């Protein structure tokens, strides 16, 4: 049975929004009322008046059957085949009556790690279908009209099937504003999270698969490159877990070891698979690189996990070829060889010019020697000319012998 109270009697009061604040900001105001962990706000489609006087603000909170009891979320552990009764209070802080659609749904974790519930038009198939709100069939909604500045407390029953598996089965209770014909196309809902665990053996295991390692070289031969590690982690246990990934890579003989950690995955539900990547910088291309990836399971929030949480590892090999360095070495070797070839050609030309000069000088000297020799030697068969009188001995005089005197 639904219990209806004035908001003042439940300790709540109307919260007016500042002038000029759009309805989307009103949604954030409602979220402020549910800021504690485990409470949810999700804009979905549409319904609410945009003018200041008709703006609707509301909240949904766990209750002791009379009023909100301070819990930030519902938390129950139930045996398979058992049941538990609890209450939720929806408060309308607005100056006019409002109608709300209250129902249960399955809990999910989005790709960015936020807890959410299935969309209103998606029928729950998990633990959301075990919850009967205010005597309705499990999973069916109930509509409640709440006066201005009033609240309504709604009971619900969790009926756990006898064949339910042990572990966590996340769910939630949602209160969505139901608009009239004058409503603008804007729909919001707020919800309270339900941590539901079926009693039994707890298993906390994370699996690693689809490990891919890619070397990203720097085309500067004097700079290091990086290594990108893409991974997938699956919760193979039956309770929600966080995950702390880390990676280490080494070259041959353990050279150039590098390691890094990734941002933790705050929550992975049983059976859920998440992906991520880690980039290691300062990696030299040592050739074949060995990479080891590890993920450590973590306990989430106030959960109790009575099981050994074991670190899971996986490894992969990849090639990091020193292509930029090889190209730089080829350029250096090519430059040296080109310089030596050019120098050899220059030296050869210099030696050729020297040889030509020496040959020319040798040829000229030989010609001069031959010319001199030819001028001083009579031809063959000719007698040499007798010496002239001027060539006679001076002692002979010029006038005959002494006896002629």
Secondary structure, DSSP 8 states (H G I E B T S, - for coil): --EEEEGGGGT-------TT--HHHHHHHHHHHT-STTEEE---S--B--SGGG---EEEEEESSSSB-S-SSEEEEE-TT-EEEEEEEEEE-SSS-EEEEEEEEEEEE-TTS-EEE--TTS---SGGGGEEETTS-TT--EEEEE-TTEEEEEEEEEE--TT--SEE--EEEEEEEE--TT-BS---EEEEEEEEEESS-----EEEEEEEEEEE--SSTTS-EEEEEEEEEEE-SSS-EEEEEEEEEE-GGGTT-EEEE---EEEE-TT-EEEEEEEEEEE---EEEEEEEEEEEE--TT----S----EEEEEEEEE--HHHHHHHHHHHHHHHHHHHHHHHHHHHHHHHHHHHHHHHHHHHHHHHHHHHHHHS--TT-------GGGS-GGG-SS--GGG-
